[in-house]
Amino acid sequence: MSKSNFFKILLVFVMAFGILPGSSRRIVNAAEENFVTTTQSENEDSITITTEVEDENDTIPEITDSKILSERNARYEDRVNYDDVCNSKNNPNHTRKPNQDPDLTPRYWDYNSDSFEPVFNEKQLIDMIWPKNKNEANKHGYRVDDAVITPEDQCFYANPQNGYGESVSQSDYLTDTYYRYNKDWLSPHGYKQTPRPKGSQKNPITGQYDTPPDYHDLSYVGNYLWKNNSGGYLFTLVTRPKTWINKYSNYISPYTGNQIGQYYITGNSHPRIFDITGKRNYEHDIKKTRIMYKFEGVDNDKNGIKNGTIFYSKPSDPNYNHQGNQWRKTPTKPGWYKMTAQVQEDENQFILPGIVEEYVAYMETGYETKFVQTIDGKNETALTDSDWNADNKPDPFDEKTKSMFGIEFYLDNKNHKIPVPKYDQSKYIFEGWEVEEQYWQPDYEGAFVGSMKYRTKQLNKDKSGNYIYEPTRIDEHQHFVLDAKLVAKLRTRKTNDINVQVQFQNDDSGLSEGEKVSITNKNFQLKEGIKDTETITVNILEDAAFDFKGFSLTQNSINDLSSEKVLDLEKTGKFKFSEQSEMHKSTTIYANFEAKPVNIKLNANGGNQKPGTSEKVINSYYYKNERIDYHDFEHPNTNMVLKGWAESPGGKAVIQNGGTYKIQAKKNQDGSYPSEITLYAVWGVKTATVHMEKHKDSLVYSTNEVNLAAGGIYTNGGVEINAFELGRFYFDVTPADSAIKDQKNLDPTKFYVVIERSTDNGKSWQKMKLDDISDGAIITKPFGKSGGQYAKVVYDKEKGKWFAPLLGRINKMTDPTTYHGLYRINVAYDDDKAVEEVSTEQQFFNENKKNGWSQSNSIEVKIIQDASDFIKVPSSITLVEKTESTSFGEIEVIESVNSSNKVEVVPFQHVTNNNTKDYDWNTPNNALSNGNNGSYNEDLHTQFVKSKPFYVTVLWNSVLTDTSGQYKVNNIQMYSHSNVGNMTENQVIPSGTKQEFVYDGKPENKLLFDFYLKGNKPKGLPEGMTFKGTVTFQVTMNN
């Protein structure tokens, strides 16, 4: 399986600005960092596993049964072994093992007799159940001892005819063999080993079992024939059952601390006996097996003193129980009893009858009862006496049962009052009482065996508000005392913390919330099931010009809850606890206010509307600062100029035209706020007015390249300053001196200029230090050519306007933090013919006096870090091997995966100009790329408003080199994917091809290159190699 080579082209920017040609940025695809070259065989898909053999003659020795037997006989069987043989009355070897002799004490009842007296011993039972008078047994007259061995005894049958030893001779010349038969002395199986439970054999050296004991093993019991050279001997080997009482409860005797079975005095409540002997794993069926019970009344299970009361029962004998005899049944009197039970033998498995003795308790019919509490269906805890109200507790438990057995018990033949327990009503809701009762499902009701089940029911209230527990009656199928658990169901009250947050729209009042509105219930909590605070009321203070818009659940909505000033949460339908998934929730309600709307109408007040213009109405809000800058009025007297605006026809100007008007909250005589305010034009020769407009926003590259900066800039008494023009503001001046008809006749030294800068996108502004040429990045001191007139403005002959430039000092241009951001200027023209003096720069700066001052819009100075900000190129190009059909046949080529890889000019987004993204930007860094001879004031300033080109050159050596440097692929050409500039589709783009672009505000000609790479694959190129190459795009300002 072959592996293709991997080709990667990296694209590199080199940005050349003046003397910084080495400034570059290398863009590396992450895949470059960890190339792995893998060489694989042609058969890599197959795997061969070879096993080495040290010696060709090595063999694995054969292990045969005879070998195993030989070793075993040598170890165990060739010697007499007695230590694991059972004891017996005749065994002379005292082995510390249990005695196998059947118990000769009469202990067993006769099922066919009603006497319940001990009649049979184990020897008699063996002779009676497994007689040796049939089939194979009739052929042999010799006998050896019968035995009773349980799996727990872990010992060998003690056979006197085998010397009471464990071993049986393995000799083929001796007939020593045990033959095991079934209960009818049929189906024999011969064994050359002594019968014993599994695990009885121990290693005589280690003392450990050869095989683990199996306490359910009955493979050793049965009818046996021991046969040797002297003849055949019969014996029977049986076991005793392993049984216990299934108690089905956790009742602990207060006298002994033992677990005791509890039963009902119904006369037919039999303790169930569980048996796990041999293959048994079940309860004995009292209806189908010969099981017998005897119950002797005692004072308790500790003393066991008999009181003379005795009950007898044979539940599977229909002619015995309840046949006119009150004692032939299970106990019908409450009390303690010593129970003796005998279960039936298992003839097939050679299991003797079993005798079980146990103390039991018989009780009235009802339920052992406990009270618990749950919260949200969890955290069940028991209720104690302190959890009830002193004057309202549950009905008492049955006194007789509690006295006799020490348990809390409700009889099933009466109803029981259950009150509501104590609980924290501020946190929880009581949902009622639920009772969980046990009941026994017999096997004939759908299950293979009986099982304990649970029924749940809710308690109902009586008229007094108490709950009534009516226990389910104990029926004929219930034999074991059952439990009832009464559950007080508490549920955590859901809560909703309501927080009212006030929102003001179009609010420039500067007033605190408490000075504008009042709100009742700003913070409160709704609680499920508790009627409390559910309304919120808002009021607008008398002297606050605001409207209430509504209550909402989201910040962006206005009135999705209500438009009324009084909010009733319940009526909204949105605060239903039934629909609230969280237990505890917080909700913010927004009370939305808006400054009252007001229209500002401008009145000419003796002037006229200019032809071709229309009335000016400003839609605004109270408290807002509106800039009133209107130039469409004119006065019949041409000597009159618009000085400003007054609030009455004969009033004084409150603002100059171009100034900011603060809309005050003034009421009408009727107490209402007017919906329209009229500002009246104030005419006169007050001060000259200056209207300003920025030229363009600027893209600035951080550099201190002197050859690209403007020189010949001087201040009074200072040295030459080199600077970039970062932007400019053009002026339209209306002078007070009507004799001045041409803007160029204005005195530049009369312009007062204060520059402001914002570094947070216009949220806040800082005035720049006056007359500064040393601390800040921007020149704020009057400047001019050497020995010439010094001013803060320059005259643009082409536009016929004065402008104020933002001149960035060259020695600050490498630190963008000193000059990036937004700029605006404040300007006043000190006109000698004006009626009033304008405020000076110092008054404006220090005292915020603004007489005669106007403010511009803002210029953005955006910082460009490197060439990749100007141009967007692919980060990398991957090439692949292909087979290409030509007129000469098929050839192998290397070609880029993408046939179109574009290099494009990047548009930039303005913070101003409605956040538009375009190519309409000034680029000061290349304004003087063709030379900077002369001075800024005379002619260099004209270059900073002209769109100058940048140039992008592609450099590609057509070579790919592997990562080790040993192999090269030459002649990988660059082709144009489309017609771009002088490049033609599918034609080679030579290295050194140059394109130019301009930030001229137009979207055209912004695609610089559209290319792909391709070349022939050399012959003999090794497989599994990784090749790389580098394409460089160099950005310069000079052609």
TIDORO-357524 format. One record per residue (C-alpha): residue in three letters; x, y, z. Coordinates in steps of 0.25 Angstrom, whole numbers, plus 5000, padded with zeros to 4 digits. Each point is the difference from the previous one (the first is absolute). Layout:
! residues N
alaXYZ;...
END
This chain:
! residues 1039
met500050005000;ser500750134995;lys499950135008;ser499950134992;asn501050125003;phe499550125008;phe500250144994;lys499750135007;ile500250154996;leu500250105010;leu499650154997;val500950115006;phe499850155001;val501150104999;met499650145003;ala500950114995;phe499850145005;gly501250094997;ile501249945008;leu499249895006;pro500149894988;gly500349905010;ser498750015008;ser499349874997;arg498949915005;arg500149854997;ile498749925000;val500249855003;asn499049904999;ala499949915013;ala500249884991;glu501450044997;glu500549985015;asn499849855000;phe500249934986;val500249855001;thr500649934988;thr499649855000;thr500649894991;gln499249874999;ser500249874993;glu499149964989;asn499449905009;glu499750085012;asp498649955000;ser500549865004;ile500649965013;thr500949885002;ile500349955014;thr501349915001;thr500349915012;glu501449975003;val500449865005;glu501349995007;asp500249854998;glu499449934988;asn500049875009;asp499250075011;thr498749925002;ile498850015010;pro499949875008;glu498749924999;ile499250005012;thr499149885001;asp498949955010;ser500949895005;lys501150105003;ile499150085008;leu499449885007;ser501449955003;glu500450135006;arg498750015008;asn500249855005;ala501450035004;arg499650125008;tyr498749965007;glu499449874997;asp501249905003;arg499950035014;val498949995010;asn499450145004;tyr499050025011;asp500050155004;asp498850044992;val499149885003;cys498750025008;asn500049955014;ser499049895004;lys499849915012;asn500849894994;asn501150084993;pro501349985008;asn500650124994;his499750135007;thr500050104989;arg499450135006;lys498949994989;pro498549995003;asn499349875003;gln499349944989;asp499149905008;pro498550034999;asp499450065013;leu499349895007;thr499250105009;pro498550014996;arg499850144995;tyr499149994988;trp498550005000;asp499149914992;tyr499250084990;asn499049894999;ser499850015015;asp499350125008;ser500849985012;phe501250104996;glu500849915009;pro501549964997;val499949864993;phe501149984991;asn501550015000;glu501050024988;lys500349854999;gln498549975000;leu499850104989;ile501149954991;asp499549865001;met498550054998;ile500350104988;trp501149924993;pro499849865003;lys501049894995;asn499049914995;lys499850024985;asn500849984987;glu501549995002;ala499950015015;asn499349865000;lys501349944994;his500850035012;gly499949965014;tyr501250075006;arg499950145007;val500950115005;asp499650125008;asp499050104994;ala500550155002;val499550145000;ile501050104994;thr499750144997;pro500850094990;glu500550085012;asp500649875006;gln501149994990;cys500449865003;phe500149864993;tyr499049895003;ala500649915011;asn500049864993;pro500449895010;gln500249914987;asn501050104995;gly500850015013;tyr499350145003;gly500950064990;glu499950114989;ser500749924989;val499449904991;ser501049904993;gln500250044986;ser500649864996;asp499349934989;tyr500249875008;leu499150055011;thr498550024998;asp499950115011;thr498950094995;tyr498850085005;tyr498849994991;arg498950115002;tyr498649974998;asn498750085000;lys498949995010;asp499549884993;trp501349935000;leu500150024985;ser501050084990;pro501349965006;his501350084998;gly501349955005;tyr501150085007;lys501449975004;gln499950105011;thr499450015014;pro498650085000;arg500250145006;pro499550144998;lys500850094990;gly501250065007;ser500249905010;gln501449964995;lys501250075006;asn501450004996;pro500749935011;ile501250094999;thr499450144999;gly498749975007;gln499250084989;tyr498849944992;asp500349944987;thr498750064994;pro499250115007;pro498849945008;asp498650014994;tyr499050015011;his498949974990;asp500649874995;leu499249875002;ser500749924990;tyr500549915011;val498749965006;gly499249874995;asn499849855002;tyr501449944999;leu500649864997;trp501449985005;lys500749894992;asn501349945002;asn500649864999;ser499349955012;gly498650044995;gly499050115000;tyr499550095011;leu498850095000;phe499850145007;thr499250134999;leu500750135001;val499050125002;thr500150155005;arg499250095009;pro499350124993;lys500450155002;thr498850085003;trp499650135007;ile498850085002;asn499750114990;lys499650125009;tyr499650104990;ser500250115010;asn501050075008;tyr499449995014;ile501049995011;ser499649945013;pro500150105012;tyr500449885009;thr501149944992;gly500350094989;asn499849894990;gln499250014987;ile498749945002;gly498949964990;gln498650075002;tyr498749934996;tyr498550025001;ile499149935009;thr499149964989;gly500249855002;asn500649984987;ser501350085001;his501149904998;pro501550045001;arg500749974986;ile501249915001;phe501150024989;asp500849894996;ile501450004992;thr500449865002;gly500649944987;lys499250044988;arg498950075009;asn499950155000;tyr498650025004;glu498950025011;his499349875004;asp498650004994;ile499249995013;lys498849954991;lys500749894993;thr501149945009;arg499949925013;ile500350125009;met499750005014;tyr499950125010;lys499950015016;phe499950135007;glu500250005015;gly499650135007;val501250075008;asp500150125008;asn501150064990;asp501149954992;lys501150035011;asn499449925012;gly499249904991;ile499149965012;lys498849924994;asn498650055004;gly499349874996;thr499450054987;ile500349914988;phe499650004985;tyr500249904990;ser499950004985;lys500249914988;pro499650104989;ser500149904989;asp499049905007;pro498650044997;asn499549915011;tyr500850065011;asn500050155001;his498750075004;gln499249875002;gly499250055012;asn501350025008;gln500450145004;trp501449955002;arg500249944986;lys500550134994;thr501050105001;pro499950095012;thr498750085002;lys500550075013;pro501050114999;gly501349975007;trp501449945000;tyr500149854995;lys501149904998;met499849944987;thr500549864996;ala499849964985;gln500349874993;val500250014985;gln499949884990;glu501149914996;asp500650004986;glu500049854996;asn500750034986;gln501150095006;phe500249915012;ile499650125010;leu499449975014;pro498850075005;gly500450135006;ile499750065014;val500050155002;glu499850075014;glu499850155001;tyr499350105009;val498950074993;ala499050115003;tyr498550004997;met499250134999;glu498750064997;thr499750034986;gly500550144996;tyr501250074996;glu501350045007;thr500050144997;lys501050125000;phe499950144996;val501050074991;gln500150134993;thr500550034986;ile500450134993;asp499850014985;gly499949845000;lys501449995006;asn500850005013;glu499049915008;thr500150025015;ala499349945012;leu499050095007;thr500150005015;asp499150055011;ser500650144999;asp499550014986;trp498550005004;asn499250125005;ala499849975015;asp498550014999;asn499949924987;lys500749874999;pro499749874992;asp499149905007;pro500849915009;phe500549864996;asp499449875005;glu500450005014;lys499949855002;thr501049974988;lys500950115005;ser500149945014;met500249864995;phe501050024989;gly500550155001;ile499550044986;glu499150114995;phe498849934994;tyr498750054994;leu498949894999;asp499349984987;asn498650005005;lys499950155004;asn500350144994;his501150085005;lys500150155001;ile501350064994;pro500150165002;val501050094992;pro501450005007;lys500750125003;tyr500950064989;asp500550134995;gln498950064993;ser500850114994;lys500949904993;tyr499149884997;ile498649964995;phe499349885006;glu499549924989;gly499349895009;trp500249875006;glu500449884991;val500049855006;glu500949894994;glu499549875005;gln500649864998;tyr499349884995;trp500349864996;gln499749964986;pro499849855000;asp500649914988;tyr498749974994;glu499750154998;gly500950014988;ala501449975005;phe500849875001;val500350035014;gly499450085011;ser500650145002;met499850135008;lys499350114993;tyr499750145004;arg498750084998;thr499950155001;lys498850095003;gln499750145004;leu499350035013;asn498750085000;lys499650125009;asp498950005010;lys499150125002;ser501050055011;gly501250004991;asn500649875005;tyr500449894991;ile499449865002;tyr500849884999;glu499149884996;pro501049885000;thr499749894989;arg499449885007;ile501049885002;asp499449894991;glu500249854999;his501350014992;gln500850095010;his500749925010;phe501250085004;val499850135008;leu500150114990;asp500550145000;ala499350134998;lys500850134998;leu499250135001;val500750114992;ala499850155003;lys500350064986;leu500650145001;arg500450074988;thr500950125000;arg499350134996;lys500550054987;thr500550155001;asn500250104990;asp500950125005;ile499550124992;asn501050124998;val499550124993;gln501150074991;val499750144994;gln500450034986;phe500050144994;gln500050024985;asn500650134994;asp500350055014;asp501150115000;ser499450075013;gly501149965009;leu499049985011;ser500049885009;glu498949905000;gly499550055013;glu499850144994;lys499249954988;val499149885004;ser499549935013;ile499749855000;thr499349925010;asn500549855003;lys501350014992;asn500549875007;phe499149895006;gln499749854999;leu498849924995;lys499749885007;glu499249884995;gly498750005007;ile500150125008;lys499350134996;asp500950125003;thr500750114992;glu499649984985;thr499950144995;ile501050104996;thr499650154998;val500950114993;asn499850155001;ile500750114992;leu500450115009;glu499450144998;asp501250074994;ala500549884992;ala499750014985;phe499849854997;asp499049914995;phe499849865005;lys500049904989;gly499749875007;phe500549875008;ser500849904992;leu500749875003;thr501250034991;gln500950124998;asn499750014985;ser498550005002;ile499150115005;asn498749955005;asp499949854998;leu499450005014;ser499150125001;ser499950154996;glu499350045013;lys500750065011;val499549905010;leu500549864996;asp499249895006;leu500949874998;glu498849905002;lys499250074988;thr501249994991;gly499949845000;lys501550004999;phe500349975015;lys499349865002;phe500749915009;ser499449884993;glu500850044988;gln501350035007;ser501049894999;glu501050055010;met499850005015;his500650135002;lys500150104989;ser500450154999;thr499250094990;thr500450144996;ile498950094995;tyr500450124993;ala499250135002;asn500250084987;phe500050155000;glu500350104989;ala500350145000;lys498850074994;pro500150034985;val500150144996;asn500250074986;ile500950124998;lys499450104990;leu501050104995;asn499350144997;ala500750104991;asn499650125009;gly500150114990;gly500849924990;asn499549914988;gln500249864996;lys501049994989;pro499549974986;gly500049854998;thr500049965014;ser499049955010;glu499650025014;lys500949945011;val499249915011;ile500949925009;asn499449885006;ser500649985014;tyr499749985015;tyr500150085012;tyr501350015007;lys500749974987;asn501250084995;glu499750044986;arg501050074990;ile499250114993;asp500850034988;tyr499150064989;his500450084988;asp498850014992;phe499450135006;glu500550134994;his499750155005;pro499550114991;asn501150085005;thr501349944994;asn500850065012;met499249915009;val500549865004;leu499449895008;lys500650025013;gly499349895007;trp498649955006;ala499150065010;glu498849935007;ser499150124997;pro499950104989;gly500650125007;gly500949915009;lys501549995001;ala500749894993;val500249885009;ile500949934990;gln500850044988;asn499749944987;gly500849875000;gly499949995015;thr499349905009;tyr498650025005;lys499649945013;ile498549975000;gln499650045014;ala498749935006;lys499150135001;lys498549985001;asn498950084994;gln499150085009;asp499049885001;gly501149915006;ser500349924987;tyr501349994992;pro499950074986;ser500249904989;glu500650114991;ile501150115004;thr500350114990;leu501450065000;tyr500050144993;ala501250054992;val500850115006;trp500650094989;gly501150095001;val501550014999;lys500449925012;thr501249924996;ala500549934988;thr499549864999;val500849884995;his499449874994;met501049894999;glu500049864993;lys501049905001;his500849954987;lys500149855002;asp500349905010;ser501449955000;leu500849875000;val501350025006;tyr501249915000;ser500950015013;thr501350054994;asn501050115003;glu500550004985;val500550154999;asn500049994984;leu498549975000;ala499750125010;ala499850144997;gly501150105004;gly500250155000;ile499050015012;tyr500550105010;thr499450075013;asn500450135005;gly501449995006;gly500049854997;val500849904992;glu499549934987;ile498949905003;asn499749884991;ala498649955000;phe498949914993;glu498750074998;leu499049905006;gly498850084995;arg499450134998;phe498750095003;tyr499550104989;phe499450135005;asp498850084994;val500150135007;thr498950115001;pro500850125005;ala499450125007;asp500750094990;ser499150004988;ala501150064992;ile500849875000;lys499449934987;asp501149894998;gln500449905011;lys501550024997;asn499950145005;leu499749955014;asp501250025010;pro500549865003;thr500650055013;lys498650035005;phe499549855000;tyr500049945014;val500149854999;val499849905012;ile500249854996;glu499349895008;arg500349854999;ser499249885004;thr500649865002;asp498649935003;asn499350034987;gly499450135004;lys499449965013;ser501050105007;trp500950114995;gln501350075005;lys500550144996;met501449994995;lys501050095007;leu500150144994;asp501250054992;asp500749865001;ile501249954992;ser500749925010;asp499149915008;gly498849954991;ala500149944987;ile499150114993;ile500650144998;thr499050105007;lys500950124999;pro499950104988;phe501049964989;gly500550054986;lys501250004991;ser501350055005;gly499950155004;gly498650004995;gln498650035006;tyr499649905011;ala498649955001;lys499249885003;val499349994986;val500549994985;tyr499350054988;asp499749904989;lys500150084987;glu499349894992;lys498849995009;gly500050155004;lys499849965014;trp500850015013;phe500349875007;ala500549965014;pro501049884998;leu500349895010;leu501549995000;gly500649885006;arg501550025005;ile500949904993;asn500749965013;lys498649965006;met499549924988;thr500649865005;asp499150005012;pro498649994995;thr499450025014;thr500450145000;tyr499250044988;his499049894995;gly498550035002;leu499050114997;tyr500250154998;arg499250125000;ile500350155000;asn499450125006;val500250134993;ala499750145001;tyr500350124991;asp500450135008;asp499350104990;asp500350145004;lys498750044993;ala499249915009;val499150065010;glu500549915011;glu501449955004;val500249854998;ser500549925011;thr501549985000;glu500649864999;gln500450015014;gln498650035004;phe499449894992;phe501149905005;asn500050045015;glu498650065003;asn499249934989;lys499550134995;lys499649994985;asn499550134995;gly500250004985;trp500549865000;ser499549884991;gln500349865000;ser500349904989;asn499649864997;ser501149905003;ile501249944992;glu500449855003;val501549975000;lys500149854998;ile501349935002;ile500549904990;gln501049905007;asp500649934987;ala499849964986;ser499049895003;asp499050115004;phe500050064986;ile499949874992;lys499349875002;val500849884995;pro499849855002;ser500849955012;ser500549884993;ile499849924987;thr500049854999;leu500449934987;val499749864996;glu500549904990;lys499149984988;thr500049924987;glu499650094988;ser499749964986;thr500750074989;ser500149984985;phe501349925003;gly499449915010;glu499850015015;ile501050075008;glu500250025015;val499950155005;ile500050075014;glu498950105001;ser499350095011;val498749945005;asn499350134999;ser500150064986;ser499650145005;asn500950065011;lys499750155001;val500850115005;glu499050125003;val500050145006;val499450015014;pro498950105003;phe499950065014;gln498950035009;his499850145005;val499650035014;thr499350134995;asn499250004987;asn499049905005;asn501049895002;thr500149984985;lys501249924994;asp500650054987;tyr501250054993;asp499850155003;trp501250035008;asn501150095000;thr501449945001;pro501050105005;asn501249915000;asn500149994985;ala499650154997;leu501450044998;ser500549874994;asn500550074988;gly500850105008;asn499950105011;asn500850124996;gly499550135004;ser499150055012;tyr498749955005;asn499350144999;glu500550034986;asp499749884992;leu500249865008;his498650025006;thr499349984987;gln500649864999;phe499349955012;val498650014994;lys500449924987;ser499749855000;lys501449944997;pro500349854996;phe500649895007;tyr500749894992;val500049855002;thr501149914994;val499949855000;leu501349925001;trp500049854997;asn501349924996;ser499149884995;val500749905009;leu499549905010;thr501049945010;asp499849885009;thr500250025015;ser501449945000;gly500550094989;gln500449884991;tyr499050004990;lys499450124991;val498850014991;asn500350114990;asn499250074990;ile498750025008;gln499450124993;met499050105005;tyr498850024990;ser498950105000;his498649945003;ser499350124993;asn500350134993;val500550095010;gly500750134996;asn501149964990;met499949865004;thr499249904990;glu499349885004;asn500849875001;gln501350084996;val501349995008;ile500150115011;pro501550035000;ser500750035013;gly500150145003;thr498650044994;lys499550125006;gln498650055003;glu499650145006;phe498850045008;val499450135006;tyr499150035011;asp499150094992;gly498649975005;lys499749914988;pro499849855000;glu500649984986;asn501449944998;lys500149945014;leu500449864995;leu501550004998;phe500349854997;asp499249884997;phe500949884998;tyr500349855001;leu501349925000;lys500449894990;gly501149924995;asn500549864995;lys500449905010;pro501449954998;lys500349864998;gly500649915011;leu499550095011;pro500049925013;glu498649975006;gly499550055014;met500850134999;thr499550145005;phe500450124991;lys499950145004;gly500150134992;thr499850155003;val499350114992;thr500350145005;phe499150124998;gln500850135002;val499250135002;thr500750134997;met499650144997;asn501050034989;asn499849944986;
END
